[in-house]
Amino acid sequence: MAKTQLGARVDEEIAELARARARDRGMSVGDYIASLVRDDTGGLRERGMDAARRFLDEHQAVFDAAEDADRGTPGAHAA
């Protein structure tokens, strides 16, 4: 498949994160960005967000109870 060059301006922090993540995955930045776009347009991101939403809907009470328990424990929160 032919390659097309794209240009994008992002904050330096984002550029560094992209470079580091691409390096961690053994990919070029271009290939890493392409994989993100494929995942996003292929519905992977949406399915993941839906799964996270369902998880929280089903288990929010557990997190709420843990937070409530922490509030009652002296020293549970750093100043």
All heavy atoms as a GROMACS GRO file, in nm:
protein
  596
    1MET      N    1   0.084  -0.117   0.000
    1MET     CA    2   0.000   0.000   0.000
    1MET      C    3   0.089   0.124   0.000
    1MET      O    4   0.188   0.130   0.072
    1MET     CB    5  -0.089  -0.001   0.125
    1MET     CG    6  -0.181   0.118   0.129
    1MET     SD    7  -0.282   0.139   0.278
    1MET     CE    8  -0.324  -0.022   0.330
    2ALA      N    9   0.052   0.221  -0.081
    2ALA     CA   10   0.130   0.345  -0.089
    2ALA      C   11   0.115   0.424   0.040
    2ALA      O   12   0.011   0.422   0.105
    2ALA     CB   13   0.081   0.429  -0.206
    3LYS      N   14   0.222   0.492   0.076
    3LYS     CA   15   0.222   0.572   0.198
    3LYS      C   16   0.201   0.718   0.162
    3LYS      O   17   0.250   0.766   0.061
    3LYS     CB   18   0.356   0.558   0.272
    3LYS     CG   19   0.388   0.417   0.315
    3LYS     CD   20   0.351   0.399   0.457
    3LYS     CE   21   0.393   0.259   0.501
    3LYS     NZ   22   0.378   0.239   0.640
    4THR      N   23   0.128   0.789   0.246
    4THR     CA   24   0.104   0.931   0.232
    4THR      C   25   0.156   1.000   0.356
    4THR      O   26   0.132   0.954   0.468
    4THR     CB   27  -0.047   0.962   0.217
    4THR    OG1   28  -0.094   0.896   0.100
    4THR    CG2   29  -0.074   1.109   0.207
    5GLN      N   30   0.225   1.108   0.337
    5GLN     CA   31   0.278   1.182   0.451
    5GLN      C   32   0.173   1.279   0.504
    5GLN      O   33   0.109   1.351   0.428
    5GLN     CB   34   0.403   1.260   0.411
    5GLN     CG   35   0.468   1.330   0.529
    5GLN     CD   36   0.603   1.388   0.493
    5GLN    OE1   37   0.661   1.354   0.391
    5GLN    NE2   38   0.653   1.475   0.578
    6LEU      N   39   0.155   1.279   0.634
    6LEU     CA   40   0.064   1.371   0.701
    6LEU      C   41   0.146   1.462   0.791
    6LEU      O   42   0.250   1.422   0.843
    6LEU     CB   43  -0.036   1.295   0.789
    6LEU     CG   44  -0.132   1.200   0.720
    6LEU    CD1   45  -0.214   1.125   0.824
    6LEU    CD2   46  -0.223   1.277   0.627
    7GLY      N   47   0.097   1.580   0.815
    7GLY     CA   48   0.161   1.670   0.909
    7GLY      C   49   0.062   1.706   1.018
    7GLY      O   50  -0.055   1.730   0.991
    8ALA      N   51   0.108   1.708   1.140
    8ALA     CA   52   0.021   1.744   1.251
    8ALA      C   53   0.103   1.817   1.356
    8ALA      O   54   0.219   1.783   1.379
    8ALA     CB   55  -0.041   1.618   1.312
    9ARG      N   56   0.043   1.915   1.417
    9ARG     CA   57   0.109   1.987   1.525
    9ARG      C   58   0.048   1.942   1.656
    9ARG      O   59  -0.074   1.947   1.674
    9ARG     CB   60   0.092   2.137   1.507
    9ARG     CG   61   0.162   2.191   1.385
    9ARG     CD   62   0.157   2.343   1.384
    9ARG     NE   63   0.213   2.394   1.261
    9ARG     CZ   64   0.343   2.412   1.239
    9ARG    NH1   65   0.430   2.383   1.333
    9ARG    NH2   66   0.386   2.460   1.124
   10VAL      N   67   0.134   1.896   1.746
   10VAL     CA   68   0.090   1.854   1.878
   10VAL      C   69   0.185   1.911   1.981
   10VAL      O   70   0.298   1.951   1.948
   10VAL     CB   71   0.086   1.699   1.890
   10VAL    CG1   72  -0.015   1.639   1.794
   10VAL    CG2   73   0.223   1.637   1.868
   11ASP      N   74   0.140   1.916   2.105
   11ASP     CA   75   0.228   1.961   2.213
   11ASP      C   76   0.349   1.868   2.221
   11ASP      O   77   0.340   1.749   2.191
   11ASP     CB   78   0.154   1.958   2.347
   11ASP     CG   79   0.043   2.060   2.357
   11ASP    OD1   80   0.048   2.161   2.284
   11ASP    OD2   81  -0.049   2.039   2.437
   12GLU      N   82   0.461   1.922   2.265
   12GLU     CA   83   0.583   1.842   2.274
   12GLU      C   84   0.563   1.721   2.365
   12GLU      O   85   0.615   1.613   2.339
   12GLU     CB   86   0.699   1.928   2.324
   12GLU     CG   87   0.832   1.854   2.330
   12GLU     CD   88   0.877   1.797   2.194
   12GLU    OE1   89   0.846   1.857   2.090
   12GLU    OE2   90   0.944   1.691   2.195
   13GLU      N   91   0.485   1.738   2.471
   13GLU     CA   92   0.457   1.627   2.562
   13GLU      C   93   0.391   1.510   2.487
   13GLU      O   94   0.428   1.395   2.505
   13GLU     CB   95   0.368   1.673   2.676
   13GLU     CG   96   0.326   1.561   2.770
   13GLU     CD   97   0.224   1.604   2.872
   13GLU    OE1   98   0.173   1.717   2.867
   13GLU    OE2   99   0.195   1.521   2.960
   14ILE      N  100   0.294   1.543   2.402
   14ILE     CA  101   0.225   1.440   2.324
   14ILE      C  102   0.321   1.374   2.226
   14ILE      O  103   0.321   1.252   2.208
   14ILE     CB  104   0.104   1.500   2.250
   14ILE    CG1  105   0.002   1.555   2.349
   14ILE    CG2  106   0.040   1.398   2.155
   14ILE    CD1  107  -0.054   1.453   2.446
   15ALA      N  108   0.405   1.454   2.163
   15ALA     CA  109   0.503   1.401   2.068
   15ALA      C  110   0.597   1.303   2.138
   15ALA      O  111   0.626   1.195   2.086
   15ALA     CB  112   0.582   1.514   2.003
   16GLU      N  113   0.644   1.340   2.257
   16GLU     CA  114   0.734   1.252   2.332
   16GLU      C  115   0.663   1.124   2.373
   16GLU      O  116   0.721   1.015   2.367
   16GLU     CB  117   0.790   1.324   2.454
   16GLU     CG  118   0.898   1.425   2.421
   16GLU     CD  119   1.017   1.360   2.350
   16GLU    OE1  120   1.061   1.250   2.390
   16GLU    OE2  121   1.064   1.419   2.252
   17LEU      N  122   0.538   1.136   2.417
   17LEU     CA  123   0.462   1.017   2.454
   17LEU      C  124   0.444   0.925   2.334
   17LEU      O  125   0.459   0.803   2.346
   17LEU     CB  126   0.326   1.056   2.511
   17LEU     CG  127   0.326   1.121   2.649
   17LEU    CD1  128   0.188   1.178   2.681
   17LEU    CD2  129   0.370   1.022   2.755
   18ALA      N  130   0.414   0.982   2.219
   18ALA     CA  131   0.397   0.902   2.097
   18ALA      C  132   0.528   0.833   2.060
   18ALA      O  133   0.529   0.714   2.025
   18ALA     CB  134   0.348   0.990   1.982
   19ARG      N  135   0.638   0.906   2.064
   19ARG     CA  136   0.769   0.846   2.032
   19ARG      C  137   0.802   0.732   2.128
   19ARG      O  138   0.848   0.625   2.087
   19ARG     CB  139   0.879   0.952   2.037
   19ARG     CG  140   0.874   1.051   1.925
   19ARG     CD  141   0.990   1.152   1.935
   19ARG     NE  142   0.965   1.266   1.852
   19ARG     CZ  143   0.940   1.390   1.896
   19ARG    NH1  144   0.942   1.416   2.025
   19ARG    NH2  145   0.917   1.488   1.811
   20ALA      N  146   0.780   0.757   2.257
   20ALA     CA  147   0.814   0.656   2.358
   20ALA      C  148   0.728   0.531   2.342
   20ALA      O  149   0.778   0.418   2.347
   20ALA     CB  150   0.799   0.714   2.498
   21ARG      N  151   0.598   0.550   2.321
   21ARG     CA  152   0.508   0.436   2.307
   21ARG      C  153   0.540   0.358   2.180
   21ARG      O  154   0.539   0.234   2.180
   21ARG     CB  155   0.363   0.484   2.307
   21ARG     CG  156   0.265   0.372   2.310
   21ARG     CD  157   0.276   0.293   2.440
   21ARG     NE  158   0.177   0.188   2.439
   21ARG     CZ  159   0.204   0.060   2.463
   21ARG    NH1  160   0.326   0.022   2.495
   21ARG    NH2  161   0.110  -0.029   2.459
   22ALA      N  162   0.567   0.429   2.072
   22ALA     CA  163   0.604   0.362   1.946
   22ALA      C  164   0.732   0.281   1.967
   22ALA      O  165   0.741   0.165   1.924
   22ALA     CB  166   0.622   0.464   1.835
   23ARG      N  167   0.830   0.341   2.034
   23ARG     CA  168   0.956   0.272   2.061
   23ARG      C  169   0.931   0.147   2.147
   23ARG      O  170   0.986   0.040   2.119
   23ARG     CB  171   1.052   0.369   2.131
   23ARG     CG  172   1.191   0.315   2.151
   23ARG     CD  173   1.288   0.420   2.207
   23ARG     NE  174   1.232   0.496   2.319
   23ARG     CZ  175   1.197   0.626   2.315
   23ARG    NH1  176   1.210   0.696   2.205
   23ARG    NH2  177   1.148   0.686   2.421
   24ASP      N  178   0.846   0.160   2.250
   24ASP     CA  179   0.814   0.046   2.337
   24ASP      C  180   0.752  -0.069   2.258
   24ASP      O  181   0.773  -0.186   2.290
   24ASP     CB  182   0.716   0.087   2.447
   24ASP     CG  183   0.778   0.179   2.550
   24ASP    OD1  184   0.903   0.191   2.555
   24ASP    OD2  185   0.700   0.240   2.627
   25ARG      N  186   0.676  -0.034   2.155
   25ARG     CA  187   0.608  -0.136   2.075
   25ARG      C  188   0.690  -0.180   1.955
   25ARG      O  189   0.646  -0.262   1.875
   25ARG     CB  190   0.472  -0.083   2.029
   25ARG     CG  191   0.378  -0.058   2.148
   25ARG     CD  192   0.245  -0.005   2.105
   25ARG     NE  193   0.169  -0.111   2.040
   25ARG     CZ  194   0.050  -0.094   1.984
   25ARG    NH1  195  -0.005   0.025   1.986
   25ARG    NH2  196  -0.013  -0.194   1.928
   26GLY      N  197   0.809  -0.123   1.940
   26GLY     CA  198   0.896  -0.159   1.827
   26GLY      C  199   0.841  -0.112   1.695
   26GLY      O  200   0.855  -0.178   1.592
   27MET      N  201   0.778   0.006   1.696
   27MET     CA  202   0.714   0.059   1.576
   27MET      C  203   0.766   0.199   1.548
   27MET      O  204   0.818   0.266   1.636
   27MET     CB  205   0.561   0.071   1.597
   27MET     CG  206   0.492  -0.055   1.640
   27MET     SD  207   0.321  -0.024   1.692
   27MET     CE  208   0.241  -0.018   1.534
   28SER      N  209   0.746   0.242   1.424
   28SER     CA  210   0.771   0.382   1.392
   28SER      C  211   0.654   0.463   1.446
   28SER      O  212   0.546   0.408   1.472
   28SER     CB  213   0.782   0.401   1.241
   28SER     OG  214   0.655   0.382   1.181
   29VAL      N  215   0.673   0.593   1.463
   29VAL     CA  216   0.565   0.679   1.508
   29VAL      C  217   0.450   0.674   1.408
   29VAL      O  218   0.332   0.666   1.446
   29VAL     CB  219   0.613   0.824   1.532
   29VAL    CG1  220   0.497   0.916   1.562
   29VAL    CG2  221   0.714   0.828   1.645
   30GLY      N  222   0.481   0.674   1.280
   30GLY     CA  223   0.377   0.666   1.178
   30GLY      C  224   0.295   0.539   1.189
   30GLY      O  225   0.171   0.542   1.179
   31ASP      N  226   0.362   0.425   1.208
   31ASP     CA  227   0.291   0.299   1.222
   31ASP      C  228   0.208   0.296   1.350
   31ASP      O  229   0.098   0.242   1.354
   31ASP     CB  230   0.388   0.181   1.219
   31ASP     CG  231   0.443   0.155   1.080
   31ASP    OD1  232   0.384   0.205   0.981
   31ASP    OD2  233   0.547   0.085   1.071
   32TYR      N  234   0.263   0.356   1.456
   32TYR     CA  235   0.189   0.362   1.583
   32TYR      C  236   0.062   0.444   1.566
   32TYR      O  237  -0.047   0.401   1.607
   32TYR     CB  238   0.278   0.420   1.692
   32TYR     CG  239   0.208   0.443   1.822
   32TYR    CD1  240   0.150   0.338   1.893
   32TYR    CD2  241   0.197   0.571   1.876
   32TYR    CE1  242   0.085   0.359   2.012
   32TYR    CE2  243   0.132   0.593   1.996
   32TYR     CZ  244   0.076   0.486   2.064
   32TYR     OH  245   0.010   0.508   2.182
   33ILE      N  246   0.072   0.560   1.503
   33ILE     CA  247  -0.046   0.644   1.481
   33ILE      C  248  -0.146   0.571   1.392
   33ILE      O  249  -0.267   0.573   1.416
   33ILE     CB  250  -0.005   0.780   1.423
   33ILE    CG1  251   0.070   0.860   1.530
   33ILE    CG2  252  -0.127   0.858   1.372
   33ILE    CD1  253   0.137   0.987   1.478
   34ALA      N  254  -0.097   0.503   1.289
   34ALA     CA  255  -0.186   0.426   1.201
   34ALA      C  256  -0.260   0.320   1.280
   34ALA      O  257  -0.381   0.298   1.259
   34ALA     CB  258  -0.106   0.363   1.087
   35SER      N  259  -0.192   0.253   1.375
   35SER     CA  260  -0.259   0.150   1.454
   35SER      C  261  -0.366   0.211   1.544
   35SER      O  262  -0.473   0.152   1.562
   35SER     CB  263  -0.158   0.069   1.536
   35SER     OG  264  -0.110   0.142   1.646
   36LEU      N  265  -0.340   0.331   1.597
   36LEU     CA  266  -0.442   0.399   1.679
   36LEU      C  267  -0.565   0.432   1.596
   36LEU      O  268  -0.679   0.414   1.641
   36LEU     CB  269  -0.384   0.526   1.741
   36LEU     CG  270  -0.273   0.508   1.844
   36LEU    CD1  271  -0.219   0.645   1.888
   36LEU    CD2  272  -0.322   0.430   1.964
   37VAL      N  273  -0.542   0.481   1.475
   37VAL     CA  274  -0.655   0.517   1.387
   37VAL      C  275  -0.733   0.391   1.349
   37VAL      O  276  -0.856   0.390   1.353
   37VAL     CB  277  -0.604   0.592   1.262
   37VAL    CG1  278  -0.716   0.611   1.161
   37VAL    CG2  279  -0.544   0.726   1.302
   38ARG      N  280  -0.661   0.284   1.316
   38ARG     CA  281  -0.730   0.159   1.282
   38ARG      C  282  -0.814   0.109   1.399
   38ARG      O  283  -0.929   0.066   1.382
   38ARG     CB  284  -0.629   0.052   1.241
   38ARG     CG  285  -0.584   0.063   1.099
   38ARG     CD  286  -0.504  -0.060   1.055
   38ARG     NE  287  -0.413  -0.020   0.951
   38ARG     CZ  288  -0.284   0.008   0.967
   38ARG    NH1  289  -0.227  -0.001   1.086
   38ARG    NH2  290  -0.211   0.045   0.866
   39ASP      N  291  -0.755   0.111   1.519
   39ASP     CA  292  -0.829   0.066   1.638
   39ASP      C  293  -0.953   0.153   1.661
   39ASP      O  294  -1.060   0.102   1.691
   39ASP     CB  295  -0.740   0.071   1.762
   39ASP     CG  296  -0.632  -0.035   1.762
   39ASP    OD1  297  -0.637  -0.127   1.677
   39ASP    OD2  298  -0.541  -0.026   1.847
   40ASP      N  299  -0.937   0.283   1.646
   40ASP     CA  300  -1.047   0.375   1.671
   40ASP      C  301  -1.158   0.358   1.567
   40ASP      O  302  -1.275   0.350   1.601
   40ASP     CB  303  -0.997   0.519   1.672
   40ASP     CG  304  -1.103   0.618   1.716
   40ASP    OD1  305  -1.170   0.591   1.818
   40ASP    OD2  306  -1.118   0.721   1.650
   41THR      N  307  -1.121   0.350   1.443
   41THR     CA  308  -1.222   0.339   1.338
   41THR      C  309  -1.277   0.197   1.326
   41THR      O  310  -1.386   0.178   1.273
   41THR     CB  311  -1.167   0.383   1.201
   41THR    OG1  312  -1.054   0.303   1.167
   41THR    CG2  313  -1.129   0.530   1.203
   42GLY      N  314  -1.203   0.101   1.378
   42GLY     CA  315  -1.251  -0.037   1.375
   42GLY      C  316  -1.343  -0.069   1.491
   42GLY      O  317  -1.391  -0.181   1.503
   43GLY      N  318  -1.370   0.028   1.577
   43GLY     CA  319  -1.462   0.007   1.687
   43GLY      C  320  -1.398  -0.044   1.814
   43GLY      O  321  -1.466  -0.059   1.914
   44LEU      N  322  -1.268  -0.072   1.814
   44LEU     CA  323  -1.204  -0.125   1.934
   44LEU      C  324  -1.216  -0.028   2.051
   44LEU      O  325  -1.250  -0.067   2.162
   44LEU     CB  326  -1.056  -0.156   1.906
   44LEU     CG  327  -0.977  -0.215   2.021
   44LEU    CD1  328  -1.037  -0.348   2.064
   44LEU    CD2  329  -0.832  -0.233   1.981
   45ARG      N  330  -1.192   0.100   2.024
   45ARG     CA  331  -1.200   0.199   2.132
   45ARG      C  332  -1.342   0.205   2.186
   45ARG      O  333  -1.363   0.206   2.308
   45ARG     CB  334  -1.156   0.336   2.081
   45ARG     CG  335  -1.160   0.442   2.187
   45ARG     CD  336  -1.112   0.577   2.130
   45ARG     NE  337  -1.103   0.677   2.233
   45ARG     CZ  338  -1.207   0.744   2.281
   45ARG    NH1  339  -1.328   0.721   2.236
   45ARG    NH2  340  -1.191   0.835   2.375
   46GLU      N  341  -1.439   0.209   2.097
   46GLU     CA  342  -1.578   0.217   2.140
   46GLU      C  343  -1.618   0.095   2.223
   46GLU      O  344  -1.683   0.106   2.326
   46GLU     CB  345  -1.670   0.231   2.019
   46GLU     CG  346  -1.815   0.248   2.057
   46GLU     CD  347  -1.904   0.267   1.935
   46GLU    OE1  348  -1.853   0.293   1.825
   46GLU    OE2  349  -2.026   0.257   1.954
   47ARG      N  350  -1.575  -0.023   2.179
   47ARG     CA  351  -1.606  -0.144   2.255
   47ARG      C  352  -1.540  -0.142   2.391
   47ARG      O  353  -1.600  -0.183   2.491
   47ARG     CB  354  -1.564  -0.268   2.176
   47ARG     CG  355  -1.651  -0.293   2.054
   47ARG     CD  356  -1.627  -0.430   1.991
   47ARG     NE  357  -1.489  -0.458   1.958
   47ARG     CZ  358  -1.430  -0.426   1.842
   47ARG    NH1  359  -1.498  -0.365   1.749
   47ARG    NH2  360  -1.304  -0.458   1.820
   48GLY      N  361  -1.417  -0.092   2.398
   48GLY     CA  362  -1.348  -0.082   2.527
   48GLY      C  363  -1.417   0.016   2.620
   48GLY      O  364  -1.432  -0.011   2.740
   49MET      N  365  -1.458   0.131   2.566
   49MET     CA  366  -1.528   0.229   2.648
   49MET      C  367  -1.662   0.175   2.695
   49MET      O  368  -1.702   0.196   2.810
   49MET     CB  369  -1.547   0.360   2.570
   49MET     CG  370  -1.417   0.431   2.536
   49MET     SD  371  -1.321   0.479   2.680
   49MET     CE  372  -1.423   0.611   2.743
   50ASP      N  373  -1.732   0.104   2.609
   50ASP     CA  374  -1.859   0.042   2.649
   50ASP      C  375  -1.838  -0.060   2.760
   50ASP      O  376  -1.916  -0.067   2.856
   50ASP     CB  377  -1.927  -0.024   2.530
   50ASP     CG  378  -1.988   0.076   2.433
   50ASP    OD1  379  -2.005   0.194   2.471
   50ASP    OD2  380  -2.017   0.036   2.318
   51ALA      N  381  -1.732  -0.140   2.747
   51ALA     CA  382  -1.702  -0.240   2.850
   51ALA      C  383  -1.670  -0.173   2.983
   51ALA      O  384  -1.715  -0.218   3.089
   51ALA     CB  385  -1.587  -0.329   2.806
   52ALA      N  386  -1.593  -0.065   2.978
   52ALA     CA  387  -1.560   0.008   3.101
   52ALA      C  388  -1.685   0.068   3.163
   52ALA      O  389  -1.704   0.062   3.286
   52ALA     CB  390  -1.458   0.118   3.071
   53ARG      N  391  -1.773   0.122   3.080
   53ARG     CA  392  -1.899   0.179   3.130
   53ARG      C  393  -1.985   0.072   3.196
   53ARG      O  394  -2.040   0.092   3.305
   53ARG     CB  395  -1.973   0.244   3.014
   53ARG     CG  396  -2.078   0.344   3.056
   53ARG     CD  397  -2.136   0.421   2.936
   53ARG     NE  398  -2.033   0.500   2.867
   53ARG     CZ  399  -1.986   0.474   2.745
   53ARG    NH1  400  -2.032   0.373   2.675
   53ARG    NH2  401  -1.894   0.550   2.691
   54ARG      N  402  -1.995  -0.045   3.132
   54ARG     CA  403  -2.074  -0.155   3.191
   54ARG      C  404  -2.013  -0.201   3.322
   54ARG      O  405  -2.084  -0.228   3.420
   54ARG     CB  406  -2.083  -0.272   3.093
   54ARG     CG  407  -2.181  -0.249   2.980
   54ARG     CD  408  -2.208  -0.378   2.901
   54ARG     NE  409  -2.088  -0.451   2.863
   54ARG     CZ  410  -2.016  -0.428   2.753
   54ARG    NH1  411  -2.051  -0.332   2.670
   54ARG    NH2  412  -1.910  -0.500   2.727
   55PHE      N  413  -1.878  -0.211   3.326
   55PHE     CA  414  -1.810  -0.253   3.448
   55PHE      C  415  -1.842  -0.158   3.563
   55PHE      O  416  -1.877  -0.201   3.672
   55PHE     CB  417  -1.658  -0.259   3.423
   55PHE     CG  418  -1.580  -0.294   3.546
   55PHE    CD1  419  -1.560  -0.426   3.582
   55PHE    CD2  420  -1.525  -0.194   3.627
   55PHE    CE1  421  -1.488  -0.458   3.695
   55PHE    CE2  422  -1.453  -0.226   3.740
   55PHE     CZ  423  -1.434  -0.359   3.775
   56LEU      N  424  -1.831  -0.027   3.535
   56LEU     CA  425  -1.860   0.070   3.640
   56LEU      C  426  -2.007   0.068   3.680
   56LEU      O  427  -2.039   0.080   3.799
   56LEU     CB  428  -1.818   0.210   3.596
   56LEU     CG  429  -1.668   0.234   3.595
   56LEU    CD1  430  -1.637   0.373   3.540
   56LEU    CD2  431  -1.609   0.219   3.734
   57ASP      N  432  -2.096   0.052   3.584
   57ASP     CA  433  -2.238   0.043   3.616
   57ASP      C  434  -2.266  -0.074   3.710
   57ASP      O  435  -2.345  -0.063   3.803
   57ASP     CB  436  -2.322   0.028   3.489
   57ASP     CG  437  -2.331   0.155   3.407
   57ASP    OD1  438  -2.294   0.263   3.459
   57ASP    OD2  439  -2.373   0.146   3.289
   58GLU      N  440  -2.199  -0.186   3.686
   58GLU     CA  441  -2.222  -0.306   3.766
   58GLU      C  442  -2.152  -0.303   3.901
   58GLU      O  443  -2.198  -0.364   3.996
   58GLU     CB  444  -2.175  -0.430   3.688
   58GLU     CG  445  -2.258  -0.459   3.566
   58GLU     CD  446  -2.201  -0.574   3.483
   58GLU    OE1  447  -2.121  -0.654   3.536
   58GLU    OE2  448  -2.237  -0.581   3.364
   59HIS      N  449  -2.038  -0.233   3.911
   59HIS     CA  450  -1.956  -0.242   4.031
   59HIS      C  451  -1.933  -0.109   4.103
   59HIS      O  452  -1.852  -0.104   4.195
   59HIS     CB  453  -1.820  -0.304   3.995
   59HIS     CG  454  -1.832  -0.439   3.931
   59HIS    ND1  455  -1.871  -0.551   4.000
   59HIS    CD2  456  -1.815  -0.478   3.802
   59HIS    CE1  457  -1.874  -0.654   3.918
   59HIS    NE2  458  -1.842  -0.613   3.797
   60GLN      N  459  -2.003  -0.005   4.063
   60GLN     CA  460  -1.981   0.126   4.124
   60GLN      C  461  -2.000   0.122   4.276
   60GLN      O  462  -1.929   0.189   4.350
   60GLN     CB  463  -2.074   0.231   4.063
   60GLN     CG  464  -2.046   0.372   4.111
   60GLN     CD  465  -1.906   0.419   4.072
   60GLN    OE1  466  -1.871   0.412   3.956
   60GLN    NE2  467  -1.830   0.468   4.167
   61ALA      N  468  -2.095   0.043   4.323
   61ALA     CA  469  -2.122   0.035   4.467
   61ALA      C  470  -1.999  -0.013   4.544
   61ALA      O  471  -1.973   0.033   4.656
   61ALA     CB  472  -2.240  -0.058   4.493
   62VAL      N  473  -1.920  -0.102   4.486
   62VAL     CA  474  -1.799  -0.151   4.552
   62VAL      C  475  -1.698  -0.036   4.569
   62VAL      O  476  -1.640  -0.019   4.676
   62VAL     CB  477  -1.735  -0.267   4.472
   62VAL    CG1  478  -1.601  -0.308   4.530
   62VAL    CG2  479  -1.831  -0.384   4.464
   63PHE      N  480  -1.681   0.044   4.463
   63PHE     CA  481  -1.589   0.157   4.471
   63PHE      C  482  -1.639   0.262   4.570
   63PHE      O  483  -1.562   0.318   4.646
   63PHE     CB  484  -1.568   0.220   4.332
   63PHE     CG  485  -1.496   0.128   4.236
   63PHE    CD1  486  -1.565   0.065   4.135
   63PHE    CD2  487  -1.360   0.106   4.249
   63PHE    CE1  488  -1.499  -0.020   4.048
   63PHE    CE2  489  -1.293   0.022   4.162
   63PHE     CZ  490  -1.364  -0.041   4.061
   64ASP      N  491  -1.770   0.286   4.568
   64ASP     CA  492  -1.828   0.382   4.662
   64ASP      C  493  -1.807   0.337   4.806
   64ASP      O  494  -1.771   0.417   4.893
   64ASP     CB  495  -1.977   0.403   4.635
   64ASP     CG  496  -2.003   0.474   4.503
   64ASP    OD1  497  -1.910   0.536   4.447
   64ASP    OD2  498  -2.118   0.465   4.455
   65ALA      N  499  -1.827   0.209   4.832
   65ALA     CA  500  -1.809   0.155   4.968
   65ALA      C  501  -1.664   0.168   5.012
   65ALA      O  502  -1.635   0.202   5.127
   65ALA     CB  503  -1.855   0.009   4.974
   66ALA      N  504  -1.571   0.140   4.921
   66ALA     CA  505  -1.428   0.152   4.955
   66ALA      C  506  -1.392   0.297   4.986
   66ALA      O  507  -1.318   0.323   5.082
   66ALA     CB  508  -1.343   0.099   4.841
   67GLU      N  509  -1.445   0.390   4.909
   67GLU     CA  510  -1.418   0.532   4.937
   67GLU      C  511  -1.478   0.572   5.070
   67GLU      O  512  -1.415   0.646   5.148
   67GLU     CB  513  -1.474   0.620   4.825
   67GLU     CG  514  -1.391   0.614   4.699
   67GLU     CD  515  -1.446   0.706   4.591
   67GLU    OE1  516  -1.546   0.778   4.616
   67GLU    OE2  517  -1.389   0.706   4.481
   68ASP      N  518  -1.599   0.527   5.099
   68ASP     CA  519  -1.663   0.558   5.226
   68ASP      C  520  -1.582   0.502   5.342
   68ASP      O  521  -1.566   0.568   5.446
   68ASP     CB  522  -1.806   0.505   5.230
   68ASP     CG  523  -1.900   0.580   5.138
   68ASP    OD1  524  -1.864   0.693   5.094
   68ASP    OD2  525  -2.009   0.527   5.109
   69ALA      N  526  -1.530   0.381   5.327
   69ALA     CA  527  -1.449   0.319   5.432
   69ALA      C  528  -1.321   0.398   5.455
   69ALA      O  529  -1.277   0.417   5.568
   69ALA     CB  530  -1.418   0.174   5.397
   70ASP      N  531  -1.259   0.445   5.346
   70ASP     CA  532  -1.136   0.525   5.358
   70ASP      C  533  -1.162   0.656   5.432
   70ASP      O  534  -1.078   0.702   5.509
   70ASP     CB  535  -1.077   0.558   5.220
   70ASP     CG  536  -0.992   0.445   5.165
   70ASP    OD1  537  -0.966   0.348   5.239
   70ASP    OD2  538  -0.952   0.454   5.047
   71ARG      N  539  -1.277   0.715   5.409
   71ARG     CA  540  -1.308   0.842   5.475
   71ARG      C  541  -1.316   0.826   5.626
   71ARG      O  542  -1.285   0.919   5.699
   71ARG     CB  543  -1.440   0.897   5.422
   71ARG     CG  544  -1.427   0.956   5.284
   71ARG     CD  545  -1.556   1.029   5.243
   71ARG     NE  546  -1.552   1.055   5.102
   71ARG     CZ  547  -1.621   0.990   5.010
   71ARG    NH1  548  -1.708   0.898   5.045
   71ARG    NH2  549  -1.609   1.019   4.882
   72GLY      N  550  -1.354   0.709   5.670
   72GLY     CA  551  -1.367   0.684   5.814
   72GLY      C  552  -1.238   0.639   5.878
   72GLY      O  553  -1.231   0.623   6.001
   73THR      N  554  -1.132   0.616   5.800
   73THR     CA  555  -1.005   0.568   5.852
   73THR      C  556  -0.909   0.686   5.869
   73THR      O  557  -0.875   0.751   5.771
   73THR     CB  558  -0.941   0.465   5.757
   73THR    OG1  559  -1.034   0.361   5.734
   73THR    CG2  560  -0.812   0.409   5.813
   74PRO      N  561  -0.867   0.714   5.995
   74PRO     CA  562  -0.772   0.824   6.015
   74PRO      C  563  -0.642   0.799   5.937
   74PRO      O  564  -0.591   0.687   5.932
   74PRO     CB  565  -0.744   0.821   6.165
   74PRO     CG  566  -0.859   0.745   6.226
   74PRO     CD  567  -0.904   0.649   6.119
   75GLY      N  568  -0.595   0.900   5.871
   75GLY     CA  569  -0.469   0.891   5.797
   75GLY      C  570  -0.482   0.824   5.663
   75GLY      O  571  -0.382   0.796   5.598
   76ALA      N  572  -0.604   0.797   5.619
   76ALA     CA  573  -0.622   0.729   5.491
   76ALA      C  574  -0.587   0.819   5.373
   76ALA      O  575  -0.554   0.772   5.267
   76ALA     CB  576  -0.766   0.678   5.478
   77HIS      N  577  -0.595   0.948   5.395
   77HIS     CA  578  -0.565   1.042   5.287
   77HIS      C  579  -0.448   1.129   5.326
   77HIS      O  580  -0.442   1.183   5.436
   77HIS     CB  581  -0.686   1.132   5.258
   77HIS     CG  582  -0.806   1.054   5.211
   77HIS    ND1  583  -0.816   1.006   5.083
   77HIS    CD2  584  -0.917   1.012   5.274
   77HIS    CE1  585  -0.929   0.940   5.070
   77HIS    NE2  586  -0.993   0.942   5.184
   78ALA      N  587  -0.353   1.140   5.235
   78ALA     CA  588  -0.237   1.226   5.260
   78ALA      C  589  -0.279   1.371   5.252
   78ALA      O  590  -0.368   1.407   5.177
   78ALA     CB  591  -0.128   1.196   5.158
   79ALA      N  592  -0.213   1.454   5.329
   79ALA     CA  593  -0.246   1.597   5.328
   79ALA      C  594  -0.189   1.662   5.205
   79ALA      O  595  -0.099   1.622   5.144
   79ALA     CB  596  -0.188   1.662   5.452
   0.00000   0.00000   0.00000
